[in-house]
Structure formats: C-alpha cells, structure tokens
Amino acid sequence: MSKDQPISPAVMAHRRAENTSASLVGAETDQHPVATAVVGAEGPEEMSGSRAIIRSLEQLGVTDVFGLPGGAILPTYDPLMDAEKINHILVRHEQGAGHAAEGYALASGRTGVCIVTSGPGATNLVTALADANMDSIPMVAITGQVSSAFIGTDAFQEADIVGMTMPITKHSYLVTDPQDIPRVLAEAFHLASTGRPGPVLVDVSKDAQVSTMTFTWPPQLDLPGYRPVTRGHSKQIKEAARLIAAAERPVLYTGGGAMRADAAAELLELAELTGAPVVTTLTARGVFPDSHELNLGMPGMHGTVPAVYAMQQADLLVTLGARFDDRVTGQLDTFAPNAKVIHADIDPAEISKNRTADVPIVGDLKTVIPDLTDAVRQEFENGEKPDLGTWWSTLSTLRDTYPLGYTRTDDGLGSPQHVIERISALTGPEAVYVSGVGQHQMWSAQFVDYERPRQC
C-alpha cells in the first residue's frame, strides 16, 4: 500500500486484530482500554531525533498517521517515508489531519496520530485539538517547530503552539533536546489514552529533529502528578447499589464515557440485572443496542418521548460517563426534580459540576460497572428485587403511543429521514456512520439503528 493511499476499513480491522494492548513501562495506574502497545526493548543506538520519533511511534504500536509535510517537520518525513510499519495518509489541510486522527480513534479504539509543520500548520490543528478535548478522544499531535535558537524571535513560521494549546489538551510538550524524544512520546501516549482520554501535543524543534541522540526503549515515565483513579470506592459502590435496590423508577443515564471505557458488555449485564430502562446520549449511541427491549433511545431536546419522560419522572438516575449536558437537561433547576443521582465518571471534575450527586463514584467504568453489578446482585440476594412493572407499563405505553417517526411526504419526493432510515436498513450494524453537526446529525442519531459500539 502506498504511503498516501487511504486505508480501507478492512485493513484497519485487520490491524486492530493484530494489535495487542499492553502497559507502558513506568505507568503506576491501570491502562485505559485505548492504550497502545509497546513492542519490546531496544538497546542503545545512535540516530537522528527525527528517526527517534518514527522509531518511538513504531515501538508504541502506531500503524497509521495522518499528516501534511512542511518546512519545520520535513526532517521527520524522511524516516517516515522509509518506515515499513507505519502507513502515512496524506491530507489536504492540517485540520483534516486532526479530524482524521479523531475519527480513527473513535472507530478503532486506538490512539489517533497526526503530524504537521510549524506556524500555520500547527495553528490549523487547534480546532481538531479542541474537539478531541471536549469529546475525550485519545490523540497525539506531533508538530514541527523552528530551531530552538530562533524560538521567541518571531522567526519565519514560528508560533507558540504549546502556549496556545495548553487549555485544550491534556498536556502540551516542547522538545528541544533530541534525547527527550522517546520519553516524551511515551508519556504523551500514556496521557492521551489513560484516565479521561484526550489530545496531547508534542512540539519538536527542527534542531532536535536533525541532531544525533542515543535511542533506547522503553523509557522510564516520570509523571508524579498524574495518578488517574480507576477503581471506584467500595463504600460508594455499596451505597449506589442500595439506592438501585430501593428505586421504583430508575434510569441508566449512559454517556460517552461508557463508550470511551469500552464498557458495553458490562453495561448490558448491569441493565439486564436491574431491568432498568437505558437511555444513551449522542456520544453513547451504540454502546447499548437499539434493538434491546430496555433501550428507550436518546434523551434530551432531540430525544424520544419515553426517554425524556423517563428521566424527568425518575426517582433515581444512575449516571454512567455522562455530564448532564444542556442538550439533555434543558433548564437544570427543573430537570428530574425528584431523582436522586448516582454519578460515576473517571474525571472527578465532571461529578457534581452541573447536578449535585448523591453518590459520587470516581473511576473507570470498565471496573466501576462490574463492581456495581456485583454489589447490586448482593443487594438483590439479601433483600427483594424491586418490582418495576408499573414503571415499565407507563414507559411501554409511551413507547407505543409516541414512536420515533417523521411526517411522510405526499408530493412524491423523498425525505432525508427516509433516506437515512433506508441506508441503515440496507447496511446493517457493520457500517460506520460519520456526520457533521446540524440537523443531519440529529437525523442520523434518530433514524440509524445502532447495535454496536463505535458505529457512530
């Protein structure tokens, strides 16, 4: 396959199957499911900093990068062109490289990688980095920078991309010493793919790319202030289980965090154990099958009638990786007024940010949901499983009375909803759907049947 030829979904799937996740050396916390593999140890070898970049990416298990060459990053494109393990996808604009890396991460579960030049090349990435940050997408962006002697002099195509992107990334690095390249890239991938996933930027000066360094792998990670919590507190888990066992009108309010945690199977087990209705936000579409009898669809201003009603009338919201977004809640002080809230999220900053949680649980949903399921099962065994018959009778009536639909045209012309509905029926669950933002996004969220994670 040529360096610039777009990869097919079949090739991506084959590569994903061959990829085995592993922990990075030096990491003291559990790896997030989207972490990338480390291939193995390599002894000392003299090479340029640019070759060290490519060698580090290979060691991190990267097989595909999206990029656009330019002056300050050209030294790294020479070893990239020689690389046999990395496929380069040429884009036509740097923002496209960032969005392509995002899409790659969303569809595959792996960390997306993009590579661009300094100045306008780097600043063109800002929108994609902000998007990845807000959507919790694991991505590493490598940018070229002017030589270190020229940094701060307003040199040709110099921009303080590290300063610009600090607010919209998990972290941004400036590398001027080629010896730091392996460690910084290893840290960048660790940061991007663990805890709450997000983008990390690595800015490498041109002299660091062309200078000689001694390459060894794996590097020792040094992140003393970064300790994401992965396991929920046992007492909070037990209290959450007690509330679930006592609830008469519970709802499993599921957000994009469940998708990022690869917790679809765990969510299914919890839902079927409790018998509670499940609603899935826009970024969680597909993490719980649309065809499942417990799925009420998408909540919020563009959601289904039963999903909106269930959340508004619930006495308990089991919030899993969601953030009480305004598209879901509307006016916060009138949202679900009688509901107690269990809020589980890997990012402690999200808990009680918009809605106060009665039971806060900080942790990775991949471990939190199974722990919660075990605790709920224990509650059911020690007491009596709540009867949700009346609750489901109301919800089922609403589902039958107000099905998701649209007004059919009577002029012989097609409607967008019908087109999207038919595409969904003809392609089935193996298709991956990509939309922009707008009315078409809502139609795709409503009229495509999502049966598996990472389909949307």
Summary of the structure (lengths in Angstrom):
residues: 456
radius of gyration: 23.7
end to end distance: 27.0
largest distance: 73.0
contacts: 1574
relative contact order: 0.10
helix: 43%
strand: 16%
